[in-house]
Amino acid sequence: MSAPLPDAAPTNWVDRHARAALRPWLKLGRFDRPAGIWLLMLPGWQGIALAGAMAGRWPDPWLLAAFLAGAALMRAAGCAYNDIVDRDIDAKVARTAMRPIPSGQISVKQAWGFVGACALAALAILLTFPSMAIGLGVGSLVLVAAYPFMKRITWWPQAWLGLTFNWGVLLGFTAATGGLSLPAILLYGGGVFWTLGYDTIYAIQDLEDDALVGVKSSTRRLGANAPRAVAGFYAVAVLLTVAAGWTAGLGPTFYVLTAAYALQFGWQARGVRLDSPSHALRLFKSNTWAGLILFAALAVRT
């Protein structure tokens, strides 16, 4: 078994079971750290579920499967692109120095080929959607392309990630309905603040290294106020989510499960500590459950 990367689980399937020749490629696409796939996929599932709930039906299983595959592919492409852009910074940060590009396991040219292959496969899925959804999918590339540079020019790259990762809400809703409406836009806004919260927690892991190499983050900008700010971000996320459900005319089960969503956020916010990177990673990973709770709240039709 090869050595897991610092932010991967010691028992992850790539290091335990994948062939040695495939491990650098799977790590380049972050398949050893699947939380990111969930966090990119779940907003799309939530948009699909919202569309179904408004029409009085269950989420379309074909669309759910398509968004799972598309999220895995686009997350892999996005991570590889991010690593290409950040290769010099990653080499100076303890958590990222052993990633495939800065460690020399994969060349920049090879990584570009990986990005292209994943993007083309994702495009094949996108082309099965209605025309407006295709336009939204192509439009998301502007957000994806700009993201790696945000940490160089703003203290709020986590907000840009929120705009990027939650684009799936709009795409999923449009793929299901052929258009957009106010509930989907409100849900998207809630997702942006959700990501702003969990990625501020995630950035605790790199506080010292980011300061040394000059990388900006909301966590560095907020300093000791970060735990309170996370609670505030999550509160706005819940309020916008409730507004989405109210304007969509969802039933009482939505509000019950959204209360559970809010409680999960409260548990996270109470546990934020700037002096514990390992605990920050555990809190970050728990957002898979938060996203699943919200998906269930939107999918249930009563």
C-alpha positions as CSV (number, residue, x, y, z in Angstrom):
1,M,0.0,0.0,0.0
2,S,1.3,3.5,-0.9
3,A,1.4,6.3,1.6
4,P,-1.9,8.3,1.7
5,L,-1.8,12.0,1.2
6,P,-2.2,14.1,4.4
7,D,-5.9,15.0,3.8
8,A,-6.9,11.5,2.6
9,A,-8.2,8.8,4.9
10,P,-5.5,6.3,5.9
11,T,-7.7,3.5,4.6
12,N,-8.8,5.2,1.4
13,W,-9.4,2.8,-1.5
14,V,-6.9,4.2,-3.9
15,D,-3.9,3.5,-1.6
16,R,-5.2,0.2,-0.5
17,H,-6.6,-1.4,-3.7
18,A,-5.7,0.6,-6.9
19,R,-2.8,-0.6,-9.1
20,A,0.4,1.3,-8.4
21,A,0.5,2.8,-11.9
22,L,-3.0,4.2,-11.5
23,R,-2.6,5.8,-8.1
24,P,-1.0,9.1,-9.2
25,W,-3.8,9.6,-11.7
26,L,-6.5,8.8,-9.2
27,K,-4.9,11.1,-6.7
28,L,-4.6,13.9,-9.3
29,G,-8.4,13.6,-9.6
30,R,-8.8,13.4,-5.8
31,F,-10.6,10.0,-6.0
32,D,-8.8,9.1,-2.8
33,R,-10.7,12.0,-1.2
34,P,-14.3,11.6,-2.3
35,A,-15.9,14.2,-0.1
36,G,-15.3,16.8,-2.8
37,I,-17.3,14.7,-5.3
38,W,-20.2,14.6,-2.9
39,L,-20.0,18.4,-2.3
40,L,-20.0,19.1,-6.0
41,M,-22.7,16.6,-6.8
42,L,-25.2,17.3,-4.0
43,P,-26.1,20.9,-5.1
44,G,-27.1,19.4,-8.5
45,W,-29.1,16.7,-6.8
46,Q,-30.8,19.4,-4.7
47,G,-31.7,21.4,-7.8
48,I,-33.2,18.2,-9.4
49,A,-35.1,17.4,-6.2
50,L,-36.5,20.9,-5.9
51,A,-37.7,20.7,-9.5
52,G,-39.4,17.4,-8.8
53,A,-41.0,18.6,-5.6
54,M,-42.5,21.6,-7.3
55,A,-44.0,19.3,-9.9
56,G,-45.2,16.8,-7.3
57,R,-42.9,14.0,-8.3
58,W,-39.8,12.3,-7.2
59,P,-36.3,13.3,-8.5
60,D,-35.5,11.9,-12.0
61,P,-33.2,8.9,-11.4
62,W,-31.5,9.4,-14.8
63,L,-30.6,13.0,-13.9
64,L,-29.3,11.9,-10.5
65,A,-27.0,9.3,-12.1
66,A,-25.9,11.8,-14.8
67,F,-25.0,14.4,-12.1
68,L,-23.1,11.8,-10.1
69,A,-20.9,10.9,-13.1
70,G,-20.6,14.5,-14.2
71,A,-19.6,15.7,-10.8
72,A,-16.9,13.0,-10.5
73,L,-15.5,13.9,-13.9
74,M,-15.6,17.7,-13.5
75,R,-14.2,17.6,-10.0
76,A,-11.3,15.5,-11.3
77,A,-10.7,17.9,-14.1
78,G,-11.0,20.9,-11.8
79,C,-8.7,19.5,-9.2
80,A,-6.0,18.7,-11.9
81,Y,-6.4,22.2,-13.4
82,N,-6.1,23.7,-9.9
83,D,-2.9,21.6,-9.3
84,I,-1.4,22.8,-12.6
85,V,-1.9,26.4,-11.7
86,D,-0.9,26.0,-8.1
87,R,2.1,23.6,-8.6
88,D,4.7,26.1,-7.3
89,I,2.6,27.0,-4.2
90,D,1.7,23.3,-3.5
91,A,5.4,22.4,-3.4
92,K,5.9,24.8,-0.5
93,V,2.9,23.6,1.6
94,A,3.2,20.5,3.7
95,R,-0.3,19.3,3.1
96,T,0.0,19.5,-0.7
97,A,3.8,18.9,-1.4
98,M,3.3,15.2,-2.2
99,R,0.5,15.7,-4.7
100,P,1.3,14.1,-8.1
101,I,2.4,17.3,-10.0
102,P,4.6,19.0,-7.3
103,S,6.1,15.6,-6.4
104,G,7.0,14.9,-10.0
105,Q,4.9,11.8,-10.5
106,I,2.9,13.4,-13.3
107,S,4.1,16.1,-15.6
108,V,2.2,19.3,-16.4
109,K,1.7,18.1,-20.0
110,Q,0.2,14.8,-18.8
111,A,-2.0,16.6,-16.3
112,W,-3.4,18.8,-19.2
113,G,-4.2,15.6,-21.0
114,F,-6.1,14.3,-18.0
115,V,-8.0,17.6,-17.7
116,G,-9.0,17.4,-21.4
117,A,-10.1,13.7,-21.2
118,C,-12.3,14.3,-18.1
119,A,-13.8,17.5,-19.5
120,L,-14.7,15.8,-22.8
121,A,-16.4,12.9,-21.0
122,A,-18.4,15.4,-18.9
123,L,-19.4,17.3,-22.0
124,A,-20.8,14.1,-23.5
125,I,-23.2,14.0,-20.5
126,L,-24.0,17.7,-20.6
127,L,-25.1,17.5,-24.3
128,T,-27.9,15.2,-23.3
129,F,-29.6,18.1,-21.3
130,P,-31.9,20.8,-22.6
131,S,-30.3,23.7,-24.4
132,M,-30.5,26.2,-21.5
133,A,-28.8,23.7,-19.2
134,I,-26.1,23.2,-21.8
135,G,-25.5,26.9,-21.8
136,L,-25.3,27.0,-18.0
137,G,-22.9,24.1,-18.0
138,V,-20.6,25.8,-20.5
139,G,-20.9,29.1,-18.6
140,S,-19.7,27.4,-15.4
141,L,-16.3,27.1,-17.0
142,V,-15.6,30.8,-16.4
143,L,-16.0,30.2,-12.6
144,V,-13.9,27.1,-12.7
145,A,-11.1,28.7,-14.8
146,A,-10.9,31.7,-12.5
147,Y,-11.0,29.9,-9.1
148,P,-7.3,29.0,-8.7
149,F,-6.3,32.6,-9.1
150,M,-8.8,33.9,-6.5
151,K,-6.5,33.1,-3.6
152,R,-3.9,35.4,-5.1
153,I,-6.2,38.5,-5.5
154,T,-8.9,38.3,-2.8
155,W,-9.3,37.3,0.8
156,W,-12.5,35.5,-0.2
157,P,-11.6,32.6,-2.5
158,Q,-14.0,30.5,-0.5
159,A,-16.9,32.7,-1.7
160,W,-15.8,32.2,-5.3
161,L,-15.7,28.4,-4.6
162,G,-19.3,28.8,-3.3
163,L,-20.4,30.4,-6.6
164,T,-18.6,27.5,-8.5
165,F,-19.5,24.4,-6.5
166,N,-23.2,25.3,-6.2
167,W,-23.7,26.1,-9.8
168,G,-25.1,22.6,-10.0
169,V,-28.3,23.8,-8.2
170,L,-29.1,26.0,-11.3
171,L,-27.9,23.4,-13.7
172,G,-29.9,20.5,-12.1
173,F,-33.1,22.5,-11.8
174,T,-32.8,23.6,-15.4
175,A,-31.9,20.1,-16.6
176,A,-35.2,18.9,-15.0
177,T,-37.4,21.8,-16.0
178,G,-35.8,23.5,-19.0
179,G,-35.7,26.9,-17.2
180,L,-35.1,28.8,-13.9
181,S,-37.3,30.2,-11.2
182,L,-36.9,32.1,-7.9
183,P,-36.8,29.0,-5.6
184,A,-33.8,27.7,-7.5
185,I,-32.0,31.0,-7.3
186,L,-32.6,31.2,-3.6
187,L,-31.4,27.7,-3.1
188,Y,-28.3,28.6,-5.1
189,G,-27.7,31.5,-2.8
190,G,-28.0,29.3,0.3
191,G,-25.5,26.9,-1.2
192,V,-23.0,29.7,-1.8
193,F,-23.1,30.5,2.0
194,W,-22.9,26.8,2.9
195,T,-19.7,26.5,0.9
196,L,-18.3,29.7,2.3
197,G,-18.8,28.2,5.8
198,Y,-17.4,24.7,5.1
199,D,-14.4,25.9,3.1
200,T,-13.5,28.5,5.7
201,I,-13.3,25.5,8.1
202,Y,-11.3,23.5,5.5
203,A,-8.7,26.3,5.2
204,I,-7.8,26.0,8.9
205,Q,-5.6,23.2,7.8
206,D,-3.3,25.5,5.9
207,L,-3.3,28.6,8.1
208,E,0.4,28.6,8.9
209,D,1.6,27.6,5.4
210,D,-0.8,30.0,3.7
211,A,0.7,32.9,5.8
212,L,4.2,31.8,4.9
213,V,3.7,31.7,1.1
214,G,1.2,34.6,0.9
215,V,-1.9,32.7,0.0
216,K,-5.2,34.5,1.0
217,S,-8.2,32.9,2.5
218,S,-11.3,33.9,4.4
219,T,-9.9,32.0,7.4
220,R,-6.8,34.2,7.5
221,R,-8.8,37.3,7.0
222,L,-11.3,36.5,9.8
223,G,-8.6,35.3,12.3
224,A,-10.1,34.7,15.7
225,N,-13.5,35.7,14.4
226,A,-13.7,32.7,12.0
227,P,-15.8,30.5,14.3
228,R,-18.4,33.2,14.7
229,A,-18.3,34.0,11.0
230,V,-18.9,30.3,10.1
231,A,-22.0,30.3,12.3
232,G,-23.2,33.5,10.5
233,F,-22.5,32.0,7.1
234,Y,-24.5,28.9,8.0
235,A,-27.4,31.0,9.4
236,V,-27.7,32.8,6.1
237,A,-27.5,29.5,4.2
238,V,-30.5,28.2,6.3
239,L,-32.5,31.3,5.9
240,L,-32.1,31.3,2.1
241,T,-32.9,27.6,2.0
242,V,-36.1,28.1,3.9
243,A,-37.0,31.0,1.6
244,A,-36.5,28.7,-1.4
245,G,-38.8,26.1,0.2
246,W,-41.4,28.7,1.0
247,T,-41.5,30.2,-2.4
248,A,-41.7,26.7,-3.9
249,G,-44.7,25.8,-1.7
250,L,-43.0,22.8,-0.1
251,G,-44.8,20.9,2.6
252,P,-44.1,20.5,6.4
253,T,-41.6,17.7,6.0
254,F,-39.2,20.1,4.2
255,Y,-39.2,22.3,7.3
256,V,-38.6,19.4,9.7
257,L,-35.6,18.1,7.7
258,T,-34.3,21.7,7.2
259,A,-34.3,22.0,11.0
260,A,-32.0,18.9,11.1
261,Y,-29.9,20.6,8.4
262,A,-29.6,23.7,10.7
263,L,-28.7,21.6,13.7
264,Q,-25.9,19.9,11.8
265,F,-24.6,23.3,11.0
266,G,-24.8,24.4,14.6
267,W,-22.8,21.3,15.7
268,Q,-20.1,22.2,13.2
269,A,-20.0,25.9,14.2
270,R,-19.7,25.0,17.9
271,G,-16.7,22.7,17.1
272,V,-14.6,25.1,15.0
273,R,-11.1,25.5,16.5
274,L,-8.3,27.3,14.8
275,D,-5.7,25.2,16.7
276,S,-6.9,21.8,15.4
277,P,-6.4,21.2,11.7
278,S,-7.4,17.5,12.1
279,H,-10.7,18.4,13.7
280,A,-11.3,21.0,11.0
281,L,-11.0,18.2,8.4
282,R,-13.5,16.1,10.2
283,L,-16.0,19.0,10.4
284,F,-15.5,19.7,6.7
285,K,-16.2,16.1,5.7
286,S,-19.4,16.0,7.8
287,N,-20.9,18.4,5.2
288,T,-21.6,15.3,3.0
289,W,-24.3,14.5,5.6
290,A,-25.5,18.1,5.7
291,G,-26.0,18.0,1.9
292,L,-27.8,14.7,2.0
293,I,-30.2,16.0,4.7
294,L,-31.1,18.9,2.5
295,F,-31.5,16.7,-0.5
296,A,-33.9,14.5,1.5
297,A,-35.8,17.7,2.6
298,L,-36.3,18.7,-1.0
299,A,-37.0,15.2,-2.3
300,V,-39.8,14.3,0.1
301,R,-43.1,15.4,-1.3
302,T,-45.2,16.0,1.9
